Amino acid sequence: MHTWQLQDAKAHFSELVKLSESEGPQNITLHGRSAAVLLSRKAFDQLSGASQNFLQFMRTSPLYGADDLIIERDRSLTRDVEL
């Protein structure tokens, strides 16, 4: 991951965006400390899961296709509540 000082990142923002797409995340520092990371839209969507719809999400579950999965309802009585 390439590191940029904030003032350089501001001065070369379009280059920074292009590099985030071609080379991956770009680290931005402020006063010598990592302050932000610029990600490409594709990398962000992969991390956030935004590229999947609900059906795709369910199909990637480790439980997808598990025929031996048994889910039972808890039939114990509810607790008493004073109203």
Residue pairs with C-beta under 8 A, 6 or more apart in sequence:
1 24
1 25
1 26
1 27
1 37
2 19
2 23
2 26
2 27
3 26
3 27
3 28
3 29
3 34
4 12
4 16
4 26
4 27
4 28
4 29
5 28
5 29
6 28
6 29
6 30
6 35
9 16
9 26
9 28
9 38
16 26
16 38
17 38
19 26
20 26
20 38
20 39
20 40
20 43
21 40
21 42
24 40
24 43
25 37
25 38
25 39
25 43
26 37
26 38
27 34
27 36
27 37
28 34
28 35
28 36
28 37
28 38
29 35
30 36
39 47
44 50
45 51
49 57
52 60
58 64
63 69
